[in-house]
Amino acid sequence: MLTLGPHQNYGASFGKKESNSNQSIKRLGHAGEECKDERRNAAPLPMYTSAQMYARKLRAEMIVAGERKPVPLEWLDGFCMRNFTRAGEFDDTLPTGEGRLEAGLRVDPARLAVAMSEEFTKRGKGDGATVAVEISEEGG
């Protein structure tokens, strides 16, 4: 069975409509829910899913006016989008929660902390105060 993501269309992805009635297509919605579009008689294809995206789990904490707290997920998400930072060196970052992100081995945590501090301060995230960001390996 060919498994497609929630926003994929089998025919459109190959530039043509699929008309083979022997092809079985199973569409999965969010969280693996099945959609109603299902045909029969095709061999199953493996589906890749992983609980871990990148090699390192990082914790990001900010210090503003002497108060330490996790960097909000919204800030991490905005920073990690390349269109926002224009910095390709942080492409291998993925925010996973408040004060948490995953990163590839090419990402330098010290450089990431400096860049986040500069960007958050420049954007006024500290309400006029300097935003200092510290990044450490989770569990370390």
N, C-alpha and C positions, 0 to 999 in steps of 0.2 A: 504494500500500500504506500503511495506517495503522500508524505505529510507536508502540508504547507502551513506557513505562519498565518496569523490573522489578517494580514494586509497583502498577502500574495495571491496572484491569480495565475494559475498554471499556464494557460494559453498566452496571456499577455507577457509573461516573463520570457517567452521564446518568440514573441512577435507574431504569433498565429493562434487561432483557436484550436483547441484539442477536440477532435471529433471521434476519436476511437472509443467506442462504447465498452470495449474490454478493459480499458484503463481504469484503475480504481484510484480515486482521489479522496483523501480524507483531510478536511480542513480543520485546523485546531484554532479555537478562539483563545482569549486570554486565559492563563492558568491551565492550559491543556483541555479546555472544554471543546467538545466536538460541535462542529457546525452541521447543518442538515445536508449539505452537498456531499454525497458519498456514492461512488460507483463501485462495482465489484470486479474481482478476478485479477488483481495485480499483485506482484510480489512486494512484500514490505521493504521499505528503505529505512536505514538507521536514522535516528534523529539525535543531534548533538545538543545536550544541555549540560550545564555545569554550575555548581553552586559557587565555584571559585573562578573568577574571571582573570585576575592578574596574580602574579607571584607573591606580592607583598601586601600585607594588611597594615594600613597606617592610621594613626590617631592624630587629628588636627585640633589643637586647642588655641584659643585666642586670649590675649590679655589686653583688656581695655580699661584704663583708669584703675589699674591694680586688681581688677576682677578677672579671674580665670574661668573660662567655660568653653564647651565644645563649639567649634565653628558650625553655624547653622547649615543645614543641608542645602537650603536655597542659595547660600553664598558659595558653597563648594560646587554646586551644580553650575551656577553661572560662571565661576572661574574656570572650571574644567572644559567648558565649551570653547573650541578653538576660535570660533567666530568672535567670541567675546575678548579673548586674550591676544589673539593673533600670534600665539607662541606654540609652535609645533613640538617643542621639547616636553610639553605636558599632555600630548595626545594619549599616552598610555596611563591615564588616570580615570578612575570611575568612582564617583561619590556613592556610598552605600548607606549612609545614615548620618545623623547629627554627629559631627566630629569624626567621621570614619570615611575612609576611602581606600581603594585598592590601587596599586600602581605597578607598572612593569619595572623590570630591573634597570632600564635605561633612565628612569626618573631619579634625579638627585633630590632626596628629601630636604636637604639644607637649602638648595636653590628654590625648590617649590615653596618653602616657608617664607623665604625672602620675597619672592614674587607675589605671594598671597598678601603678605603684610603691606607691600607697596600698593598693590591694587585696591585692597580694602580701605586703606587710609586715603588714597586718592579719590575713591568713590564716596568718601564721607560715611563709611559704615560704622565708625566709632563715634559718631555725633561730634565731630571736631577733634576728638582725641586720636592719638596714634594707635593703630591696631597692630599688635605684635602677634605673630603666629608661630607656634612651635609644633613641629611634626616629629613623631616618634613611631617606631615599629610597635604594633600591638603586641602585648605580652612581654615587652622588653623595657 
